[in-house]
Amino acid sequence: MALDGVRLAADWLLGAEGEGCRIAMNGLNGGSPGIAACSLGGARSALDRSLVHLVDREAFGGRLGSVRRIM
């Protein structure tokens, strides 16, 4: 996002002029662990559900979970 030509009162600035991107990026860094935790939780859930599916699903004359190459 570019805000060229925007005028602000000096007391509205968060930090020094030209430092806005650095300040914004530092704010985003705090959310990274939470995003990573959610992603890891989603991946774990997908793995758990796929393993249940492999155990329960019948195909090729038997349960998919019994095919050693799949497990």
N, CA, C and O atoms as a Tripos MOL2 file, in Angstrom:
@<TRIPOS>MOLECULE
protein
  284   283    71     0     0
PROTEIN
NO_CHARGES

@<TRIPOS>ATOM
      1 N           0.8480   -1.1440    0.0000 N.3       1 MET1
      2 CA          0.0000    0.0000    0.0000 C.3       1 MET1
      3 C           0.9010    1.2160    0.0000 C.2       1 MET1
      4 O           1.8390    1.2920    0.7940 O.2       1 MET1
      5 N           0.6390    2.1390   -0.8530 N.am      2 ALA2
      6 CA          1.3960    3.3840   -0.9170 C.3       2 ALA2
      7 C           0.4810    4.5360   -0.5770 C.2       2 ALA2
      8 O          -0.6290    4.6310   -1.1000 O.2       2 ALA2
      9 N           0.9350    5.3970    0.2850 N.am      3 LEU3
     10 CA          0.1630    6.5690    0.6820 C.3       3 LEU3
     11 C           0.9470    7.8280    0.3390 C.2       3 LEU3
     12 O           1.1830    8.6680    1.2060 O.2       3 LEU3
     13 N           1.3440    7.9600   -0.9020 N.am      4 ASP4
     14 CA          2.1010    9.1270   -1.3410 C.3       4 ASP4
     15 C           1.2470   10.3790   -1.2640 C.2       4 ASP4
     16 O           0.0820   10.3710   -1.6640 O.2       4 ASP4
     17 N           1.8150   11.4300   -0.7610 N.am      5 GLY5
     18 CA          1.1230   12.7070   -0.7190 C.3       5 GLY5
     19 C           0.1460   12.8690    0.4250 C.2       5 GLY5
     20 O          -0.5530   13.8800    0.4880 O.2       5 GLY5
     21 N           0.0720   11.9110    1.3280 N.am      6 VAL6
     22 CA         -0.8370   12.0190    2.4690 C.3       6 VAL6
     23 C          -0.2120   12.9450    3.5040 C.2       6 VAL6
     24 O           0.9730   12.8340    3.8170 O.2       6 VAL6
     25 N          -1.0070   13.8420    4.0210 N.am      7 ARG7
     26 CA         -0.5260   14.7820    5.0350 C.3       7 ARG7
     27 C          -1.1170   14.4230    6.3960 C.2       7 ARG7
     28 O          -2.3180   14.1850    6.5220 O.2       7 ARG7
     29 N          -0.2770   14.3890    7.3860 N.am      8 LEU8
     30 CA         -0.6880   14.1130    8.7620 C.3       8 LEU8
     31 C          -0.0960   15.1600    9.6860 C.2       8 LEU8
     32 O           0.9520   15.7410    9.4050 O.2       8 LEU8
     33 N          -0.7760   15.3870   10.7770 N.am      9 ALA9
     34 CA         -0.1890   16.2260   11.8210 C.3       9 ALA9
     35 C           0.9860   15.4660   12.4270 C.2       9 ALA9
     36 O           0.9460   14.2400   12.5330 O.2       9 ALA9
     37 N           2.0150   16.1790   12.8170 N.am     10 ALA10
     38 CA          3.2380   15.5480   13.3250 C.3      10 ALA10
     39 C           2.9600   14.6500   14.5310 C.2      10 ALA10
     40 O           3.6410   13.6400   14.7120 O.2      10 ALA10
     41 N           1.9820   14.9970   15.3500 N.am     11 ASP11
     42 CA          1.7060   14.1850   16.5390 C.3      11 ASP11
     43 C           0.9020   12.9250   16.2150 C.2      11 ASP11
     44 O           0.6250   12.1320   17.1150 O.2      11 ASP11
     45 N           0.5260   12.7260   14.9610 N.am     12 TRP12
     46 CA         -0.1730   11.5100   14.5450 C.3      12 TRP12
     47 C           0.7900   10.4230   14.0780 C.2      12 TRP12
     48 O           0.3710    9.2820   13.8830 O.2      12 TRP12
     49 N           2.0490   10.7450   13.8960 N.am     13 LEU13
     50 CA          3.0210    9.7670   13.4130 C.3      13 LEU13
     51 C           3.3530    8.7500   14.4970 C.2      13 LEU13
     52 O           3.4860    9.1000   15.6700 O.2      13 LEU13
     53 N           3.4850    7.5060   14.1000 N.am     14 LEU14
     54 CA          3.9310    6.4480   15.0140 C.3      14 LEU14
     55 C           5.4050    6.2080   14.7260 C.2      14 LEU14
     56 O           5.7420    5.4200   13.8420 O.2      14 LEU14
     57 N           6.2600    6.8560   15.4390 N.am     15 GLY15
     58 CA          7.6840    6.7460   15.1680 C.3      15 GLY15
     59 C           8.1270    7.8460   14.2180 C.2      15 GLY15
     60 O           7.3930    8.8030   13.9700 O.2      15 GLY15
     61 N           9.3300    7.6980   13.6930 N.am     16 ALA16
     62 CA          9.9070    8.7010   12.8090 C.3      16 ALA16
     63 C           9.3440    8.5700   11.3930 C.2      16 ALA16
     64 O           8.8960    7.4980   10.9860 O.2      16 ALA16
     65 N           9.3730    9.6620   10.6630 N.am     17 GLU17
     66 CA          8.9130    9.6460    9.2750 C.3      17 GLU17
     67 C           9.7400    8.6450    8.4770 C.2      17 GLU17
     68 O          10.9650    8.6170    8.5960 O.2      17 GLU17
     69 N           9.0830    7.8310    7.6720 N.am     18 GLY18
     70 CA          9.7730    6.8180    6.8670 C.3      18 GLY18
     71 C           9.9730    5.4860    7.5670 C.2      18 GLY18
     72 O          10.4790    4.5440    6.9570 O.2      18 GLY18
     73 N           9.5920    5.3860    8.8190 N.am     19 GLU19
     74 CA          9.7760    4.1520    9.5950 C.3      19 GLU19
     75 C           8.5050    3.3150    9.6790 C.2      19 GLU19
     76 O           8.4910    2.2990   10.3750 O.2      19 GLU19
     77 N           7.4460    3.7100    8.9920 N.am     20 GLY20
     78 CA          6.1670    3.0270    9.1010 C.3      20 GLY20
     79 C           6.2080    1.5650    8.7100 C.2      20 GLY20
     80 O           5.5980    0.7280    9.3760 O.2      20 GLY20
     81 N           6.9210    1.2440    7.6360 N.am     21 CYS21
     82 CA          6.9880   -0.1570    7.1850 C.3      21 CYS21
     83 C           7.6600   -1.0330    8.2340 C.2      21 CYS21
     84 O           7.2030   -2.1410    8.5140 O.2      21 CYS21
     85 N           8.7510   -0.5300    8.8140 N.am     22 ARG22
     86 CA          9.4550   -1.2950    9.8460 C.3      22 ARG22
     87 C           8.5490   -1.5170   11.0580 C.2      22 ARG22
     88 O           8.5220   -2.6110   11.6220 O.2      22 ARG22
     89 N           7.8190   -0.4990   11.4500 N.am     23 ILE23
     90 CA          6.9210   -0.6150   12.5990 C.3      23 ILE23
     91 C           5.8050   -1.6180   12.2990 C.2      23 ILE23
     92 O           5.4680   -2.4490   13.1420 O.2      23 ILE23
     93 N           5.2360   -1.5350   11.0980 N.am     24 ALA24
     94 CA          4.1610   -2.4640   10.7190 C.3      24 ALA24
     95 C           4.6650   -3.9030   10.6880 C.2      24 ALA24
     96 O           3.9780   -4.8070   11.1630 O.2      24 ALA24
     97 N           5.8490   -4.1250   10.1380 N.am     25 MET25
     98 CA          6.3990   -5.4840   10.0660 C.3      25 MET25
     99 C           6.6780   -6.0380   11.4600 C.2      25 MET25
    100 O           6.4680   -7.2250   11.7100 O.2      25 MET25
    101 N           7.1460   -5.1900   12.3630 N.am     26 ASN26
    102 CA          7.3670   -5.6470   13.7430 C.3      26 ASN26
    103 C           6.0510   -6.0440   14.3930 C.2      26 ASN26
    104 O           6.0120   -6.9890   15.1810 O.2      26 ASN26
    105 N           4.9790   -5.3390   14.0760 N.am     27 GLY27
    106 CA          3.6710   -5.7000   14.5960 C.3      27 GLY27
    107 C           3.2030   -7.0450   14.0860 C.2      27 GLY27
    108 O           2.5660   -7.8020   14.8190 O.2      27 GLY27
    109 N           3.5110   -7.3500   12.8390 N.am     28 LEU28
    110 CA          3.1160   -8.6350   12.2610 C.3      28 LEU28
    111 C           3.9170   -9.7940   12.8290 C.2      28 LEU28
    112 O           3.4180  -10.9190   12.8800 O.2      28 LEU28
    113 N           5.1380   -9.5470   13.2540 N.am     29 ASN29
    114 CA          5.9840  -10.6210   13.7950 C.3      29 ASN29
    115 C           5.3490  -11.2870   15.0040 C.2      29 ASN29
    116 O           5.5280  -12.4870   15.2130 O.2      29 ASN29
    117 N           4.6110  -10.5300   15.8020 N.am     30 GLY30
    118 CA          3.9720  -11.1030   16.9840 C.3      30 GLY30
    119 C           2.9110  -12.1280   16.6380 C.2      30 GLY30
    120 O           2.6350  -13.0140   17.4460 O.2      30 GLY30
    121 N           2.3050  -12.0370   15.4580 N.am     31 GLY31
    122 CA          1.2670  -12.9740   15.0640 C.3      31 GLY31
    123 C           1.7880  -14.2430   14.4390 C.2      31 GLY31
    124 O           1.0450  -15.2160   14.3140 O.2      31 GLY31
    125 N           3.0370  -14.2600   14.0470 N.am     32 SER32
    126 CA          3.6020  -15.4220   13.3510 C.3      32 SER32
    127 C           3.5160  -16.7270   14.1430 C.2      32 SER32
    128 O           3.1370  -17.7490   13.5720 O.2      32 SER32
    129 N           3.8490  -16.7320   15.4250 N.am     33 PRO33
    130 CA          3.7290  -17.9970   16.1740 C.3      33 PRO33
    131 C           2.2990  -18.5280   16.2090 C.2      33 PRO33
    132 O           2.0870  -19.7380   16.1310 O.2      33 PRO33
    133 N           1.3260  -17.6430   16.3240 N.am     34 GLY34
    134 CA         -0.0660  -18.0760   16.3420 C.3      34 GLY34
    135 C          -0.4960  -18.6600   15.0120 C.2      34 GLY34
    136 O          -1.2050  -19.6650   14.9670 O.2      34 GLY34
    137 N          -0.0660  -18.0280   13.9250 N.am     35 ILE35
    138 CA         -0.3850  -18.5350   12.5880 C.3      35 ILE35
    139 C           0.2710  -19.8970   12.3890 C.2      35 ILE35
    140 O          -0.3440  -20.8100   11.8390 O.2      35 ILE35
    141 N           1.5060  -20.0340   12.8320 N.am     36 ALA36
    142 CA          2.2100  -21.3120   12.7060 C.3      36 ALA36
    143 C           1.5090  -22.4020   13.5160 C.2      36 ALA36
    144 O           1.3750  -23.5350   13.0540 O.2      36 ALA36
    145 N           1.0660  -22.0590   14.7190 N.am     37 ALA37
    146 CA          0.3810  -23.0400   15.5680 C.3      37 ALA37
    147 C          -0.9260  -23.5010   14.9210 C.2      37 ALA37
    148 O          -1.2540  -24.6870   14.9530 O.2      37 ALA37
    149 N          -1.6710  -22.5580   14.3340 N.am     38 CYS38
    150 CA         -2.9260  -22.9330   13.6600 C.3      38 CYS38
    151 C          -2.6510  -23.8350   12.4630 C.2      38 CYS38
    152 O          -3.3790  -24.7990   12.2260 O.2      38 CYS38
    153 N          -1.6080  -23.5220   11.7140 N.am     39 SER39
    154 CA         -1.2630  -24.3350   10.5450 C.3      39 SER39
    155 C          -0.8430  -25.7400   10.9600 C.2      39 SER39
    156 O          -1.2380  -26.7250   10.3350 O.2      39 SER39
    157 N          -0.0550  -25.8260   12.0000 N.am     40 LEU40
    158 CA          0.3860  -27.1300   12.4930 C.3      40 LEU40
    159 C          -0.7940  -27.9440   13.0130 C.2      40 LEU40
    160 O          -0.8690  -29.1520   12.7890 O.2      40 LEU40
    161 N          -1.7120  -27.2790   13.7050 N.am     41 GLY41
    162 CA         -2.9080  -27.9670   14.1940 C.3      41 GLY41
    163 C          -3.7610  -28.4830   13.0500 C.2      41 GLY41
    164 O          -4.2880  -29.5930   13.1220 O.2      41 GLY41
    165 N          -3.9040  -27.6820   11.9840 N.am     42 GLY42
    166 CA         -4.6730  -28.1140   10.8180 C.3      42 GLY42
    167 C          -4.0280  -29.2980   10.1250 C.2      42 GLY42
    168 O          -4.7140  -30.2210    9.6850 O.2      42 GLY42
    169 N          -2.7080  -29.2700   10.0280 N.am     43 ALA43
    170 CA         -1.9900  -30.3880    9.4010 C.3      43 ALA43
    171 C          -2.1450  -31.6600   10.2250 C.2      43 ALA43
    172 O          -2.3300  -32.7460    9.6770 O.2      43 ALA43
    173 N          -2.0680  -31.5180   11.5430 N.am     44 ARG44
    174 CA         -2.2120  -32.6890   12.4190 C.3      44 ARG44
    175 C          -3.6190  -33.2780   12.2990 C.2      44 ARG44
    176 O          -3.7910  -34.4970   12.2740 O.2      44 ARG44
    177 N          -4.6120  -32.4060   12.2260 N.am     45 SER45
    178 CA         -5.9910  -32.8610   12.0770 C.3      45 SER45
    179 C          -6.1800  -33.6020   10.7550 C.2      45 SER45
    180 O          -6.8450  -34.6360   10.7110 O.2      45 SER45
    181 N          -5.5950  -33.0730    9.6810 N.am     46 ALA46
    182 CA         -5.7010  -33.7340    8.3740 C.3      46 ALA46
    183 C          -5.0430  -35.1080    8.4040 C.2      46 ALA46
    184 O          -5.5760  -36.0670    7.8460 O.2      46 ALA46
    185 N          -3.8900  -35.2050    9.0530 N.am     47 LEU47
    186 CA         -3.2050  -36.4950    9.1690 C.3      47 LEU47
    187 C          -4.0510  -37.4810    9.9660 C.2      47 LEU47
    188 O          -4.2210  -38.6290    9.5550 O.2      47 LEU47
    189 N          -4.5760  -37.0430   11.0920 N.am     48 ASP48
    190 CA         -5.4050  -37.9230   11.9200 C.3      48 ASP48
    191 C          -6.6290  -38.4250   11.1570 C.2      48 ASP48
    192 O          -6.9670  -39.6070   11.2280 O.2      48 ASP48
    193 N          -7.2870  -37.5310   10.4330 N.am     49 ARG49
    194 CA         -8.4780  -37.9190    9.6730 C.3      49 ARG49
    195 C          -8.1320  -38.8640    8.5280 C.2      49 ARG49
    196 O          -8.8950  -39.7800    8.2220 O.2      49 ARG49
    197 N          -6.9760  -38.6400    7.8930 N.am     50 SER50
    198 CA         -6.6010  -39.5250    6.7850 C.3      50 SER50
    199 C          -6.2500  -40.9240    7.2890 C.2      50 SER50
    200 O          -6.5170  -41.9130    6.6070 O.2      50 SER50
    201 N          -5.6580  -41.0100    8.4710 N.am     51 LEU51
    202 CA         -5.3390  -42.3320    9.0320 C.3      51 LEU51
    203 C          -6.6140  -43.0950    9.3870 C.2      51 LEU51
    204 O          -6.6890  -44.3060    9.1760 O.2      51 LEU51
    205 N          -7.6120  -42.4010    9.9230 N.am     52 VAL52
    206 CA         -8.8970  -43.0440   10.2110 C.3      52 VAL52
    207 C          -9.5210  -43.5350    8.9100 C.2      52 VAL52
    208 O         -10.0670  -44.6360    8.8540 O.2      52 VAL52
    209 N          -9.4380  -42.7170    7.8680 N.am     53 HIS53
    210 CA         -9.9920  -43.1030    6.5660 C.3      53 HIS53
    211 C          -9.2840  -44.3510    6.0200 C.2      53 HIS53
    212 O          -9.9320  -45.2550    5.4930 O.2      53 HIS53
    213 N          -7.9670  -44.3940    6.1490 N.am     54 LEU54
    214 CA         -7.2160  -45.5550    5.6630 C.3      54 LEU54
    215 C          -7.6170  -46.8330    6.3850 C.2      54 LEU54
    216 O          -7.6980  -47.8990    5.7740 O.2      54 LEU54
    217 N          -7.8630  -46.7270    7.6670 N.am     55 VAL55
    218 CA         -8.2320  -47.9060    8.4520 C.3      55 VAL55
    219 C          -9.6380  -48.3770    8.0820 C.2      55 VAL55
    220 O          -9.8900  -49.5790    8.0030 O.2      55 VAL55
    221 N         -10.5450  -47.4390    7.8560 N.am     56 ASP56
    222 CA        -11.9520  -47.7720    7.6040 C.3      56 ASP56
    223 C         -12.2690  -48.0690    6.1410 C.2      56 ASP56
    224 O         -13.1990  -48.8310    5.8750 O.2      56 ASP56
    225 N         -11.5600  -47.5220    5.2130 N.am     57 ARG57
    226 CA        -11.8990  -47.5880    3.7850 C.3      57 ARG57
    227 C         -11.5630  -48.9540    3.2100 C.2      57 ARG57
    228 O         -10.4650  -49.4790    3.3990 O.2      57 ARG57
    229 N         -12.5400  -49.5170    2.5000 N.am     58 GLU58
    230 CA        -12.3180  -50.7890    1.8130 C.3      58 GLU58
    231 C         -12.1810  -50.5350    0.3210 C.2      58 GLU58
    232 O         -12.9900  -49.8260   -0.2770 O.2      58 GLU58
    233 N         -11.1470  -51.1210   -0.2730 N.am     59 ALA59
    234 CA        -10.9180  -51.0310   -1.7120 C.3      59 ALA59
    235 C          -9.9370  -52.1230   -2.1060 C.2      59 ALA59
    236 O          -9.1610  -52.5970   -1.2760 O.2      59 ALA59
    237 N          -9.9690  -52.5130   -3.3410 N.am     60 PHE60
    238 CA         -9.0520  -53.5260   -3.8690 C.3      60 PHE60
    239 C          -9.1170  -54.8340   -3.0910 C.2      60 PHE60
    240 O          -8.1030  -55.5070   -2.9050 O.2      60 PHE60
    241 N         -10.3160  -55.1870   -2.6370 N.am     61 GLY61
    242 CA        -10.5060  -56.4620   -1.9570 C.3      61 GLY61
    243 C         -10.1200  -56.4660   -0.4970 C.2      61 GLY61
    244 O         -10.0000  -57.5440    0.0850 O.2      61 GLY61
    245 N          -9.9240  -55.3430    0.1140 N.am     62 GLY62
    246 CA         -9.5850  -55.2930    1.5390 C.3      62 GLY62
    247 C          -9.5330  -53.8600    2.0360 C.2      62 GLY62
    248 O          -9.8740  -52.9180    1.3190 O.2      62 GLY62
    249 N          -9.1040  -53.7200    3.2630 N.am     63 ARG63
    250 CA         -8.9950  -52.3790    3.8450 C.3      63 ARG63
    251 C          -7.7000  -51.7180    3.3540 C.2      63 ARG63
    252 O          -6.6540  -52.3600    3.2620 O.2      63 ARG63
    253 N          -7.7970  -50.4180    3.0400 N.am     64 LEU64
    254 CA         -6.6120  -49.7080    2.5540 C.3      64 LEU64
    255 C          -5.4950  -49.7160    3.5930 C.2      64 LEU64
    256 O          -4.3170  -49.7610    3.2390 O.2      64 LEU64
    257 N          -5.8540  -49.6720    4.8530 N.am     65 GLY65
    258 CA         -4.8580  -49.6710    5.9170 C.3      65 GLY65
    259 C          -4.0320  -50.9370    5.9760 C.2      65 GLY65
    260 O          -2.9480  -50.9360    6.5600 O.2      65 GLY65
    261 N          -4.5180  -52.0210    5.3840 N.am     66 SER66
    262 CA         -3.7690  -53.2760    5.4080 C.3      66 SER66
    263 C          -2.7270  -53.3400    4.2960 C.2      66 SER66
    264 O          -1.8890  -54.2410    4.2810 O.2      66 SER66
    265 N          -2.7760  -52.3880    3.3670 N.am     67 VAL67
    266 CA         -1.7770  -52.3510    2.2910 C.3      67 VAL67
    267 C          -0.5340  -51.6600    2.8480 C.2      67 VAL67
    268 O          -0.5600  -50.4600    3.1190 O.2      67 VAL67
    269 N           0.5290  -52.3980    3.0150 N.am     68 ARG68
    270 CA          1.7250  -51.9100    3.7060 C.3      68 ARG68
    271 C           2.3220  -50.6680    3.0430 C.2      68 ARG68
    272 O           2.8140  -49.7820    3.7410 O.2      68 ARG68
    273 N           2.2910  -50.5870    1.7440 N.am     69 ARG69
    274 CA          2.9020  -49.4420    1.0580 C.3      69 ARG69
    275 C           2.1900  -48.1390    1.3970 C.2      69 ARG69
    276 O           2.8150  -47.0790    1.3610 O.2      69 ARG69
    277 N           0.9230  -48.1870    1.7190 N.am     70 ILE70
    278 CA          0.1690  -46.9750    2.0180 C.3      70 ILE70
    279 C           0.4620  -46.5030    3.4310 C.2      70 ILE70
    280 O           0.6300  -45.3040    3.6520 O.2      70 ILE70
    281 N           0.5280  -47.3910    4.3660 N.am     71 MET71
    282 CA          0.7620  -47.0250    5.7460 C.3      71 MET71
    283 C           2.2430  -46.7380    5.9330 C.2      71 MET71
    284 O           2.6720  -46.4050    7.0380 O.2      71 MET71
@<TRIPOS>BOND
     1     1     2 1
     2     2     3 1
     3     3     4 2
     4     3     5 am
     5     5     6 1
     6     6     7 1
     7     7     8 2
     8     7     9 am
     9     9    10 1
    10    10    11 1
    11    11    12 2
    12    11    13 am
    13    13    14 1
    14    14    15 1
    15    15    16 2
    16    15    17 am
    17    17    18 1
    18    18    19 1
    19    19    20 2
    20    19    21 am
    21    21    22 1
    22    22    23 1
    23    23    24 2
    24    23    25 am
    25    25    26 1
    26    26    27 1
    27    27    28 2
    28    27    29 am
    29    29    30 1
    30    30    31 1
    31    31    32 2
    32    31    33 am
    33    33    34 1
    34    34    35 1
    35    35    36 2
    36    35    37 am
    37    37    38 1
    38    38    39 1
    39    39    40 2
    40    39    41 am
    41    41    42 1
    42    42    43 1
    43    43    44 2
    44    43    45 am
    45    45    46 1
    46    46    47 1
    47    47    48 2
    48    47    49 am
    49    49    50 1
    50    50    51 1
    51    51    52 2
    52    51    53 am
    53    53    54 1
    54    54    55 1
    55    55    56 2
    56    55    57 am
    57    57    58 1
    58    58    59 1
    59    59    60 2
    60    59    61 am
    61    61    62 1
    62    62    63 1
    63    63    64 2
    64    63    65 am
    65    65    66 1
    66    66    67 1
    67    67    68 2
    68    67    69 am
    69    69    70 1
    70    70    71 1
    71    71    72 2
    72    71    73 am
    73    73    74 1
    74    74    75 1
    75    75    76 2
    76    75    77 am
    77    77    78 1
    78    78    79 1
    79    79    80 2
    80    79    81 am
    81    81    82 1
    82    82    83 1
    83    83    84 2
    84    83    85 am
    85    85    86 1
    86    86    87 1
    87    87    88 2
    88    87    89 am
    89    89    90 1
    90    90    91 1
    91    91    92 2
    92    91    93 am
    93    93    94 1
    94    94    95 1
    95    95    96 2
    96    95    97 am
    97    97    98 1
    98    98    99 1
    99    99   100 2
   100    99   101 am
   101   101   102 1
   102   102   103 1
   103   103   104 2
   104   103   105 am
   105   105   106 1
   106   106   107 1
   107   107   108 2
   108   107   109 am
   109   109   110 1
   110   110   111 1
   111   111   112 2
   112   111   113 am
   113   113   114 1
   114   114   115 1
   115   115   116 2
   116   115   117 am
   117   117   118 1
   118   118   119 1
   119   119   120 2
   120   119   121 am
   121   121   122 1
   122   122   123 1
   123   123   124 2
   124   123   125 am
   125   125   126 1
   126   126   127 1
   127   127   128 2
   128   127   129 am
   129   129   130 1
   130   130   131 1
   131   131   132 2
   132   131   133 am
   133   133   134 1
   134   134   135 1
   135   135   136 2
   136   135   137 am
   137   137   138 1
   138   138   139 1
   139   139   140 2
   140   139   141 am
   141   141   142 1
   142   142   143 1
   143   143   144 2
   144   143   145 am
   145   145   146 1
   146   146   147 1
   147   147   148 2
   148   147   149 am
   149   149   150 1
   150   150   151 1
   151   151   152 2
   152   151   153 am
   153   153   154 1
   154   154   155 1
   155   155   156 2
   156   155   157 am
   157   157   158 1
   158   158   159 1
   159   159   160 2
   160   159   161 am
   161   161   162 1
   162   162   163 1
   163   163   164 2
   164   163   165 am
   165   165   166 1
   166   166   167 1
   167   167   168 2
   168   167   169 am
   169   169   170 1
   170   170   171 1
   171   171   172 2
   172   171   173 am
   173   173   174 1
   174   174   175 1
   175   175   176 2
   176   175   177 am
   177   177   178 1
   178   178   179 1
   179   179   180 2
   180   179   181 am
   181   181   182 1
   182   182   183 1
   183   183   184 2
   184   183   185 am
   185   185   186 1
   186   186   187 1
   187   187   188 2
   188   187   189 am
   189   189   190 1
   190   190   191 1
   191   191   192 2
   192   191   193 am
   193   193   194 1
   194   194   195 1
   195   195   196 2
   196   195   197 am
   197   197   198 1
   198   198   199 1
   199   199   200 2
   200   199   201 am
   201   201   202 1
   202   202   203 1
   203   203   204 2
   204   203   205 am
   205   205   206 1
   206   206   207 1
   207   207   208 2
   208   207   209 am
   209   209   210 1
   210   210   211 1
   211   211   212 2
   212   211   213 am
   213   213   214 1
   214   214   215 1
   215   215   216 2
   216   215   217 am
   217   217   218 1
   218   218   219 1
   219   219   220 2
   220   219   221 am
   221   221   222 1
   222   222   223 1
   223   223   224 2
   224   223   225 am
   225   225   226 1
   226   226   227 1
   227   227   228 2
   228   227   229 am
   229   229   230 1
   230   230   231 1
   231   231   232 2
   232   231   233 am
   233   233   234 1
   234   234   235 1
   235   235   236 2
   236   235   237 am
   237   237   238 1
   238   238   239 1
   239   239   240 2
   240   239   241 am
   241   241   242 1
   242   242   243 1
   243   243   244 2
   244   243   245 am
   245   245   246 1
   246   246   247 1
   247   247   248 2
   248   247   249 am
   249   249   250 1
   250   250   251 1
   251   251   252 2
   252   251   253 am
   253   253   254 1
   254   254   255 1
   255   255   256 2
   256   255   257 am
   257   257   258 1
   258   258   259 1
   259   259   260 2
   260   259   261 am
   261   261   262 1
   262   262   263 1
   263   263   264 2
   264   263   265 am
   265   265   266 1
   266   266   267 1
   267   267   268 2
   268   267   269 am
   269   269   270 1
   270   270   271 1
   271   271   272 2
   272   271   273 am
   273   273   274 1
   274   274   275 1
   275   275   276 2
   276   275   277 am
   277   277   278 1
   278   278   279 1
   279   279   280 2
   280   279   281 am
   281   281   282 1
   282   282   283 1
   283   283   284 2
@<TRIPOS>SUBSTRUCTURE
     1 MET1         2 RESIDUE 1 A MET
     2 ALA2         6 RESIDUE 1 A ALA
     3 LEU3        10 RESIDUE 1 A LEU
     4 ASP4        14 RESIDUE 1 A ASP
     5 GLY5        18 RESIDUE 1 A GLY
     6 VAL6        22 RESIDUE 1 A VAL
     7 ARG7        26 RESIDUE 1 A ARG
     8 LEU8        30 RESIDUE 1 A LEU
     9 ALA9        34 RESIDUE 1 A ALA
    10 ALA10       38 RESIDUE 1 A ALA
    11 ASP11       42 RESIDUE 1 A ASP
    12 TRP12       46 RESIDUE 1 A TRP
    13 LEU13       50 RESIDUE 1 A LEU
    14 LEU14       54 RESIDUE 1 A LEU
    15 GLY15       58 RESIDUE 1 A GLY
    16 ALA16       62 RESIDUE 1 A ALA
    17 GLU17       66 RESIDUE 1 A GLU
    18 GLY18       70 RESIDUE 1 A GLY
    19 GLU19       74 RESIDUE 1 A GLU
    20 GLY20       78 RESIDUE 1 A GLY
    21 CYS21       82 RESIDUE 1 A CYS
    22 ARG22       86 RESIDUE 1 A ARG
    23 ILE23       90 RESIDUE 1 A ILE
    24 ALA24       94 RESIDUE 1 A ALA
    25 MET25       98 RESIDUE 1 A MET
    26 ASN26      102 RESIDUE 1 A ASN
    27 GLY27      106 RESIDUE 1 A GLY
    28 LEU28      110 RESIDUE 1 A LEU
    29 ASN29      114 RESIDUE 1 A ASN
    30 GLY30      118 RESIDUE 1 A GLY
    31 GLY31      122 RESIDUE 1 A GLY
    32 SER32      126 RESIDUE 1 A SER
    33 PRO33      130 RESIDUE 1 A PRO
    34 GLY34      134 RESIDUE 1 A GLY
    35 ILE35      138 RESIDUE 1 A ILE
    36 ALA36      142 RESIDUE 1 A ALA
    37 ALA37      146 RESIDUE 1 A ALA
    38 CYS38      150 RESIDUE 1 A CYS
    39 SER39      154 RESIDUE 1 A SER
    40 LEU40      158 RESIDUE 1 A LEU
    41 GLY41      162 RESIDUE 1 A GLY
    42 GLY42      166 RESIDUE 1 A GLY
    43 ALA43      170 RESIDUE 1 A ALA
    44 ARG44      174 RESIDUE 1 A ARG
    45 SER45      178 RESIDUE 1 A SER
    46 ALA46      182 RESIDUE 1 A ALA
    47 LEU47      186 RESIDUE 1 A LEU
    48 ASP48      190 RESIDUE 1 A ASP
    49 ARG49      194 RESIDUE 1 A ARG
    50 SER50      198 RESIDUE 1 A SER
    51 LEU51      202 RESIDUE 1 A LEU
    52 VAL52      206 RESIDUE 1 A VAL
    53 HIS53      210 RESIDUE 1 A HIS
    54 LEU54      214 RESIDUE 1 A LEU
    55 VAL55      218 RESIDUE 1 A VAL
    56 ASP56      222 RESIDUE 1 A ASP
    57 ARG57      226 RESIDUE 1 A ARG
    58 GLU58      230 RESIDUE 1 A GLU
    59 ALA59      234 RESIDUE 1 A ALA
    60 PHE60      238 RESIDUE 1 A PHE
    61 GLY61      242 RESIDUE 1 A GLY
    62 GLY62      246 RESIDUE 1 A GLY
    63 ARG63      250 RESIDUE 1 A ARG
    64 LEU64      254 RESIDUE 1 A LEU
    65 GLY65      258 RESIDUE 1 A GLY
    66 SER66      262 RESIDUE 1 A SER
    67 VAL67      266 RESIDUE 1 A VAL
    68 ARG68      270 RESIDUE 1 A ARG
    69 ARG69      274 RESIDUE 1 A ARG
    70 ILE70      278 RESIDUE 1 A ILE
    71 MET71      282 RESIDUE 1 A MET
